[in-house]
Each structure stands twice: as structure tokens, then as C-alpha cells.
Amino acid sequence: MKVKGIVFLVLLGFITICTAFNYGFKGINYGIAADSVRFAVPANFPKPVYDFKDNPVTSNGFKLGRILFYDPIISKDKSISCANCHQSFAAFANLDHAVSHGVDECLGTRNAPPLFNLAWQKEFMWDGGVHHIEVSPMNAMTNPCEMATDLNTIVSRLQETKAYAPLFKAAFGTTEINSQRVFRAMAQFTSMLVSAGSKYDKYIRHENGGAFSPEETAGYALFKQKCNTCHQEPLFTDLSYRSNGLDIQSEDIGRDSITHLEADRGKFRVPSLRNIELTSPYMHDGRFETLEQVLAHYNAGVKPGANLDPALHQNNVYGIRLTAIEQNQLITFLKTLTDRDFVNDKRFQAPE
Amino acid sequence: MKKNLLFLACLIAITATAFANPPKGKTKDAKKGNLAVHFKNVVDGKDLKLNDSTSFYKNANGDDFKITTFKYYISNVSLIAKNGDKVAIPDSYFLINAADSTTLNQQITNIPEGKYTGITFTIGVDSARNFAGAQTGVLDPAKGMFWSWNSGYIFVKLEGESPKSTAKKNRLIFHIGGAKAPNNTIRTFTQKFPKTLKISEGKLPELELVANASALFQGKTTVDFAKLNFTMGGPNSVIVADNYADGLFKITKVKN
């Protein structure tokens, strides 16, 4: 009888462990070493928007932010972390997910944006409703279709998890845990997600590995001719809100939900093209799966919606005419914006 | 021995510096006093009771309603001195919550001694703090007065029910906020005191500030709950803010 009981317990334990591994859950390692980090402005970048004055990046602050980013304790049922929809290998976008997938199998309405070069952003989200990097995670935390919790719950859960008090002390001097410290630690992590190590960057900065092929050179010339009105270098977005003619009438009112202006209906923030090779699917609702589909849209799919951007309606032509050869050249250039060093940077990955 | 001498020399140097610069600041600094502010929430003269199922209030349009939540920020308080000068109270942010009686009695501290004839403050939170990132204290977004999807504070929050409301479960949801044109809802309140207020060190004079919740629904625009029962920023919030700009607050008592 006794032996049977022991065998049963061992078996149960074995099954539990197997199940856990099956789901890929390895748990947070709160004891990771603090990486030495420093925020630096790349030579070809402008001055960042975030001034870091009240929240300078420190090794321990960054480490705490990284742990918080990967800890599912932040969501209602403790099942989802920031990293669920912001995956490092997808430049912190959500690979293969047209729209975000929150707690209780809830499907959102918009595509999770990639996270990088956030310190240069004045506004956040597809509609620009969030004005500051520090409070930008609150959106996902409190949205009933994403993490579905509230700040008081998050703060008290962190207070109840023994590992956090020493992490907050190391980051901020005392063990106190409040929402401001949570947000500031996360901002230290997210502002450090700087992507400026692509082949394009090396080309611009005349560094090794930056030699463009004839195809890439041709693509870059085309890009400067046809795309950079909206996708301005070096961030590859002018951070404005525009309609690119996806629909005659947009189902999602976009920027209008923030400004309450008819003229902003169906407009969304111009996304960066950096790491675009890794962040499929595309557009605010993730409707296109490939870059070929995106360029096909600009070539022949632009619809004359009410607020269509004037740049996409010139000389009575809707969209941007591109031959098949030009489309290939552009895609070849867009792939020079992929930053492998960034997506492979261990400091940004799960603290396991 | 050498160490001791060095220590002595340092001590003399420090003492000498201290005497050479007498603490001028202290004599120059005006004395400071505090002021107790008692908030009284009402609906057109009747005491505001949350979740009162026995009796409904009536808005100016004649619509019955009850209130389940009533919260508001006031900030950037200045007292108006007898000579007309505005004396700003630094870092003055207050969150009043009808459901939490401890928030009804507030203190404004560090006011220069003197006589004051009036008060002015922002109904809500100034623009700078709306865009300044993660705040703490009464401005902690955990207080439930911060929009996550459209960053910024909710300045005045009133929730309730009205049989006239066409919303789900007859709900009334008025979350007034927004610090950007054209839907800026920051409003300033200014009033002369019914009698001169004296601030002096060691004393605690009192103000009674009455907040009339029904001011949201009357004034410039009479609100019909069949037509307006939900707003979270935008043009409808501006309508409500324009209503309460003058009528929400009234200083009823000054006790020196």
C-alpha cells in the first residue's frame, strides 16, 4: 500500500514536470545577474524624446524591468506576460498573430506593435493615445482583452512575491513597491531596446558589413524616391497618423478615438520599417502576411477612403506604382533593416 | 597626533564658515501656517449619499438619478492675498472620493502667514502632470483616475444610474478629462471668501468647500440623460466641464 502511494506520488510529480515543460514554462529566474547596461544614442540617430532625468537606466533597474516584462504574474490569471505578444525573435512584435490574444482566449482588435527605439517616440500605440513611455504598459495591463488586471492587484502581487523586495531595493534603494517604480523599471528595460545595428545602419555609418549589393542600392534609391515621405530615416517613420487606403471605410476608427476628429477617422501611426522582415503580419489589424502583399497593396490596392493620405493620391493615381522588379528591389532593401544583433541580444531575452 | 590636528583644523574651519555666514535665510523666511479644508459633497443642497436606493436625485432636466461614484481632483491651489497677490502652494494635489471619508478632510500646508481674501485652483490636474510619466501619491494611476488608452487623468468622475439613461443597465458614466485642444477640460475655479482668512503659524483655520455633483448637468447646457449618459473625454466631456466650471464648487464657510 505504502509503495503504491509513493509510486503514485512520483508518477504525479513526473507528469506535472512533463506538462510544465510541454507548455514551455521554465519559470522566471529572479536570481539572474545584472547585465551592465548603458543607454547610448546611435551616431545616426537624433536626440531621444525620453529624457531619463528622473529615471536613469541602471543595471539593477534594467534587470528588474526585464523580469517584470517576462513575469506573467502581471496578468489576471497569471498566464500572460508582456513577452506573450512582444517576442524577442519577432523584434518584440507578435509573430503570426494578426491581433493580440489576451486572457480567457480574448482576441483584441489590433496587431501588437514591435518594441524598439521607443525612447524616440513621443506617442505610443497605433492611435497615439499614450503620451509617455513610462505609462505605456498600463494599456495592456488593464485592457480586459489583454492582461485584464489593475495596478493595485499588480502591486500587491509583487509585494507578496518574496523575490521582488530585494529586486526593488537594488533598483531604487528601498524595498517599497508602487506603480511608479514598476513603470520606471519597465521603462528602463523598454527604452534600452535600441535597434540600430542593421546592415543599413552599418552602410550609413560606413562600418564593416555595410556594403550594399547592387540590388540593395537600387532598392534604397527607390525607397528614397517613393517611401520616405512617411517612413523617414533614421527611425523609418515620421511618427505621424495617416490612412494608407486599406478600406473605403475603416472598421477601426483609429486616431479618431483619441482626437475625436472626423479628419482622423481610419488613421493609424506610420509604423517603423526597421526589422520589418521579422514582424509579420502587417498593418494595424495584421491583414497582410508578407511584404509582397504589402507592396501589392501600395501598387494596386489603395482604396479612395475619405481620409486617404494625399501622398497616396497624386496625379490621379491611387497608391504607388511599382513594377515587379522594383517591388523585389524594395524588399531586398527592406531586409537590410533587419537587426540580428538586436533580436539575438541575450540581455533582452527571458530571464531563465 | 597629526590626524588629531587635522581634525581640529577642519572643525575650526567649519565653525568659522558657519559664523561667517549667519543663517540669514531663517530670519527672512516668512512664517508658515496650515489650513484645513473640509469638503462637503451635495446634490443641489441635499447631502450626497452614494448608492442611495430609497430616493433618487433629480437633474435640471427633471431626470431621476442616483450616484454610485463621485471623485475629483483639485490642484495648483493659490490663495489670493489682501494686496491681490496670488500665493501659489507648491505641489498641491488633492483627490476627493465621496466613498472614502478620510479624503473629505484635507490640509493645505506651508502657506505664508497673512490675510487672504480668496482662492483659486484647477479643477483636475494641470497639463504638465498629465504628460509627465508615472506619478506617485494621489496622482498614482492606481487610484483609478487615469486613462490607460488615452493617457491623462480623469479630473471628475461621476457614475450612477438613471431610468432615463438609454445605456446598458441604465448606467450613467461621466469621466471628464482631457488636457489637449480642442477637447481640453481643464477648468479653473476662483472665489472670494465670505470673510478674510488669517493664516498664522501654529493655528489651523478652516474652510468649508461644497461640491455640487449636479453642476455637471446644468449651467451652459442642460443634460438630458436620454441623450448624454456616457462620456470619457472628447466633445461631450467639454460640455460637462463647461457646466461645472462655475457651479461645482462653493466656499461656504471660513473659520479663523
Interface residues (C-beta under 8 A of the other chain):
Chain A: D54 N55 M125 G129 V130 H131 H132 I133 E134 V135 M138 N139 M141 T142 N143 D150 L151 N152 V155 N178 S179 Q180 V182 F183 R184 A187 S257 I258 T259 H260
Chain B: N130 F131 A132 G133 A134 Q135 T136 D140 P141 A142 G144 F146 W147 S148 W149 N150 S151 G152 N183 G233 G234 P235
